[in-house]
Amino acid sequence: MSTERKRPVRVLVAKVGLDGHDRGAKVIATALRDAGMEVIYTGLRQTPEMVVNTALQEDVDALGISILSGAHMTVFPRVMQLMKEKGLNNVLLTGGGIIPDEDMKQLKEMGVGDLFPPGTSTVDIAAYINNWVSEHRKELL
């Protein structure tokens, strides 16, 4: 008989850079919590280094970046680079905000997970994260 116990999916929701609009990030954080996930919200004006260090310290399964500032083509590659340097190879990097379709495609080709524009159903976002984590995470005892 197995005594294995699954822990909830842990997600870090982050705002990187000078983007001061956090309503969407808070809505997503609340929706993911309501979907049964443990959610850590970084607050505003975080650096990529701060976000990745928090992801490492909090042992998260997914890192979601909310970005409306237009800096997505700088922020996501930098966060990916830092995640690789810290060995966060089995952590989903996802996010959303105002990101043109062509940039979403380019970021996906770089290895970023799905990115979600404003208006995406929070149920769809939660399902995506749960499905990705269930396929990639080793369960803890």
Short mmCIF file of the C-alpha atoms (twelve columns), coordinates in Angstrom:
data_MODEL
# 
_entry.id   MODEL 
# 
loop_
_atom_site.group_PDB 
_atom_site.id 
_atom_site.type_symbol 
_atom_site.label_atom_id 
_atom_site.label_alt_id 
_atom_site.label_comp_id 
_atom_site.label_asym_id 
_atom_site.label_seq_id 
_atom_site.Cartn_x 
_atom_site.Cartn_y 
_atom_site.Cartn_z 
_atom_site.pdbx_PDB_model_num 
ATOM 1   C CA . MET A 1   0.000   0.000  0.000   1 
ATOM 2   C CA . SER A 2   1.452   3.368  -1.014  1 
ATOM 3   C CA . THR A 3   1.700   6.208  1.470   1 
ATOM 4   C CA . GLU A 4   2.476   8.683  -1.307  1 
ATOM 5   C CA . ARG A 5   0.970   12.103 -0.756  1 
ATOM 6   C CA . LYS A 6   0.706   14.676 -3.511  1 
ATOM 7   C CA . ARG A 7   1.385   18.266 -2.622  1 
ATOM 8   C CA . PRO A 8   -0.504  21.068 -4.338  1 
ATOM 9   C CA . VAL A 9   0.974   22.673 -7.424  1 
ATOM 10  C CA . ARG A 10  3.099   25.649 -6.358  1 
ATOM 11  C CA . VAL A 11  3.057   28.715 -8.625  1 
ATOM 12  C CA . LEU A 12  4.992   31.954 -8.412  1 
ATOM 13  C CA . VAL A 13  3.180   34.905 -10.010 1 
ATOM 14  C CA . ALA A 14  5.607   37.724 -10.749 1 
ATOM 15  C CA . LYS A 15  5.712   41.301 -12.017 1 
ATOM 16  C CA . VAL A 16  9.127   42.098 -13.491 1 
ATOM 17  C CA . GLY A 17  10.474  45.559 -14.175 1 
ATOM 18  C CA . LEU A 18  8.782   48.918 -13.862 1 
ATOM 19  C CA . ASP A 19  5.353   47.736 -14.984 1 
ATOM 20  C CA . GLY A 20  3.064   48.997 -12.218 1 
ATOM 21  C CA . HIS A 21  -0.183  47.403 -13.384 1 
ATOM 22  C CA . ASP A 22  -0.858  44.390 -11.196 1 
ATOM 23  C CA . ARG A 23  -4.620  43.910 -11.264 1 
ATOM 24  C CA . GLY A 24  -4.358  41.073 -13.808 1 
ATOM 25  C CA . ALA A 25  -1.603  39.349 -11.831 1 
ATOM 26  C CA . LYS A 26  -3.731  39.503 -8.690  1 
ATOM 27  C CA . VAL A 27  -6.763  38.120 -10.541 1 
ATOM 28  C CA . ILE A 28  -4.658  35.226 -11.862 1 
ATOM 29  C CA . ALA A 29  -3.099  34.584 -8.441  1 
ATOM 30  C CA . THR A 30  -6.540  34.421 -6.837  1 
ATOM 31  C CA . ALA A 31  -7.938  32.169 -9.588  1 
ATOM 32  C CA . LEU A 32  -5.018  29.749 -9.293  1 
ATOM 33  C CA . ARG A 33  -5.417  29.665 -5.512  1 
ATOM 34  C CA . ASP A 34  -9.135  28.991 -5.944  1 
ATOM 35  C CA . ALA A 35  -8.178  26.121 -8.290  1 
ATOM 36  C CA . GLY A 36  -6.291  24.494 -5.400  1 
ATOM 37  C CA . MET A 37  -2.768  25.705 -6.112  1 
ATOM 38  C CA . GLU A 38  -0.363  27.267 -3.652  1 
ATOM 39  C CA . VAL A 39  0.400   30.730 -5.010  1 
ATOM 40  C CA . ILE A 40  3.216   33.098 -4.130  1 
ATOM 41  C CA . TYR A 41  2.872   36.640 -5.503  1 
ATOM 42  C CA . THR A 42  6.070   38.696 -5.719  1 
ATOM 43  C CA . GLY A 43  4.532   42.139 -5.814  1 
ATOM 44  C CA . LEU A 44  5.655   44.900 -8.148  1 
ATOM 45  C CA . ARG A 45  9.020   45.921 -9.547  1 
ATOM 46  C CA . GLN A 46  10.973  42.696 -9.258  1 
ATOM 47  C CA . THR A 47  14.170  41.968 -11.166 1 
ATOM 48  C CA . PRO A 48  14.563  38.728 -13.102 1 
ATOM 49  C CA . GLU A 49  17.194  37.691 -10.544 1 
ATOM 50  C CA . MET A 50  14.806  38.287 -7.636  1 
ATOM 51  C CA . VAL A 51  12.037  36.310 -9.329  1 
ATOM 52  C CA . VAL A 52  14.222  33.308 -10.177 1 
ATOM 53  C CA . ASN A 53  15.754  33.259 -6.682  1 
ATOM 54  C CA . THR A 54  12.258  33.288 -5.179  1 
ATOM 55  C CA . ALA A 55  11.199  30.461 -7.517  1 
ATOM 56  C CA . LEU A 56  14.180  28.426 -6.338  1 
ATOM 57  C CA . GLN A 57  13.628  29.186 -2.636  1 
ATOM 58  C CA . GLU A 58  9.904   28.439 -2.821  1 
ATOM 59  C CA . ASP A 59  10.403  25.194 -4.810  1 
ATOM 60  C CA . VAL A 60  7.739   26.154 -7.340  1 
ATOM 61  C CA . ASP A 61  6.418   24.039 -10.173 1 
ATOM 62  C CA . ALA A 62  5.530   27.008 -12.370 1 
ATOM 63  C CA . LEU A 63  6.571   30.625 -12.750 1 
ATOM 64  C CA . GLY A 64  4.057   32.977 -14.330 1 
ATOM 65  C CA . ILE A 65  5.114   36.449 -15.392 1 
ATOM 66  C CA . SER A 66  2.545   39.164 -15.980 1 
ATOM 67  C CA . ILE A 67  3.877   41.791 -18.347 1 
ATOM 68  C CA . LEU A 68  2.182   44.791 -19.901 1 
ATOM 69  C CA . SER A 69  5.204   47.041 -20.423 1 
ATOM 70  C CA . GLY A 70  6.399   45.728 -23.779 1 
ATOM 71  C CA . ALA A 71  9.614   44.325 -22.276 1 
ATOM 72  C CA . HIS A 72  8.622   40.675 -22.802 1 
ATOM 73  C CA . MET A 73  11.354  40.005 -25.397 1 
ATOM 74  C CA . THR A 74  13.945  41.029 -22.806 1 
ATOM 75  C CA . VAL A 75  12.341  39.688 -19.615 1 
ATOM 76  C CA . PHE A 76  11.413  36.142 -20.694 1 
ATOM 77  C CA . PRO A 77  14.816  35.265 -22.266 1 
ATOM 78  C CA . ARG A 78  16.622  36.656 -19.209 1 
ATOM 79  C CA . VAL A 79  14.415  34.704 -16.797 1 
ATOM 80  C CA . MET A 80  14.923  31.541 -18.894 1 
ATOM 81  C CA . GLN A 81  18.686  32.025 -18.802 1 
ATOM 82  C CA . LEU A 82  18.682  32.456 -15.013 1 
ATOM 83  C CA . MET A 83  16.404  29.444 -14.547 1 
ATOM 84  C CA . LYS A 84  18.837  27.288 -16.530 1 
ATOM 85  C CA . GLU A 85  21.785  28.614 -14.501 1 
ATOM 86  C CA . LYS A 86  19.971  27.725 -11.248 1 
ATOM 87  C CA . GLY A 87  18.941  24.261 -12.488 1 
ATOM 88  C CA . LEU A 88  15.213  25.011 -12.650 1 
ATOM 89  C CA . ASN A 89  14.818  22.759 -15.676 1 
ATOM 90  C CA . ASN A 90  11.509  21.200 -14.611 1 
ATOM 91  C CA . VAL A 91  9.772   24.480 -13.790 1 
ATOM 92  C CA . LEU A 92  7.227   25.823 -16.245 1 
ATOM 93  C CA . LEU A 93  7.854   29.392 -17.400 1 
ATOM 94  C CA . THR A 94  4.572   30.870 -18.564 1 
ATOM 95  C CA . GLY A 95  2.855   34.220 -18.401 1 
ATOM 96  C CA . GLY A 96  0.628   36.689 -20.043 1 
ATOM 97  C CA . GLY A 97  -0.225  40.252 -20.798 1 
ATOM 98  C CA . ILE A 98  0.097   42.448 -23.841 1 
ATOM 99  C CA . ILE A 99  2.325   40.302 -26.059 1 
ATOM 100 C CA . PRO A 100 1.930   40.356 -29.859 1 
ATOM 101 C CA . ASP A 101 1.228   36.977 -31.505 1 
ATOM 102 C CA . GLU A 102 4.535   36.999 -33.398 1 
ATOM 103 C CA . ASP A 103 6.464   37.581 -30.160 1 
ATOM 104 C CA . MET A 104 4.487   34.794 -28.439 1 
ATOM 105 C CA . LYS A 105 5.520   32.457 -31.247 1 
ATOM 106 C CA . GLN A 106 9.178   33.494 -30.951 1 
ATOM 107 C CA . LEU A 107 9.172   33.072 -27.147 1 
ATOM 108 C CA . LYS A 108 7.567   29.634 -27.478 1 
ATOM 109 C CA . GLU A 109 10.334  28.637 -29.913 1 
ATOM 110 C CA . MET A 110 12.857  29.716 -27.236 1 
ATOM 111 C CA . GLY A 111 11.244  27.342 -24.749 1 
ATOM 112 C CA . VAL A 112 8.749   29.542 -22.925 1 
ATOM 113 C CA . GLY A 113 5.439   27.788 -22.212 1 
ATOM 114 C CA . ASP A 114 2.075   29.015 -23.384 1 
ATOM 115 C CA . LEU A 115 1.443   32.741 -23.008 1 
ATOM 116 C CA . PHE A 116 -2.009  34.135 -22.365 1 
ATOM 117 C CA . PRO A 117 -3.468  37.417 -23.638 1 
ATOM 118 C CA . PRO A 118 -5.937  39.506 -21.629 1 
ATOM 119 C CA . GLY A 119 -9.367  37.913 -21.548 1 
ATOM 120 C CA . THR A 120 -8.129  34.318 -21.397 1 
ATOM 121 C CA . SER A 121 -10.286 32.167 -19.132 1 
ATOM 122 C CA . THR A 122 -8.632  31.634 -15.755 1 
ATOM 123 C CA . VAL A 123 -10.008 28.076 -15.860 1 
ATOM 124 C CA . ASP A 124 -8.006  27.476 -19.054 1 
ATOM 125 C CA . ILE A 125 -4.850  28.906 -17.474 1 
ATOM 126 C CA . ALA A 126 -5.234  26.733 -14.356 1 
ATOM 127 C CA . ALA A 127 -5.874  23.642 -16.503 1 
ATOM 128 C CA . TYR A 128 -2.767  24.340 -18.600 1 
ATOM 129 C CA . ILE A 129 -0.563  24.679 -15.513 1 
ATOM 130 C CA . ASN A 130 -2.038  21.576 -13.842 1 
ATOM 131 C CA . ASN A 131 -1.601  19.501 -17.006 1 
ATOM 132 C CA . TRP A 132 1.979   20.674 -17.565 1 
ATOM 133 C CA . VAL A 133 2.963   20.005 -13.968 1 
ATOM 134 C CA . SER A 134 1.335   16.571 -13.886 1 
ATOM 135 C CA . GLU A 135 3.398   15.618 -16.946 1 
ATOM 136 C CA . HIS A 136 6.719   17.017 -15.652 1 
ATOM 137 C CA . ARG A 137 6.831   16.873 -11.855 1 
ATOM 138 C CA . LYS A 138 8.169   14.021 -9.790  1 
ATOM 139 C CA . GLU A 139 5.742   13.511 -6.933  1 
ATOM 140 C CA . LEU A 140 6.971   14.008 -3.389  1 
ATOM 141 C CA . LEU A 141 6.411   11.509 -0.623  1 
# 
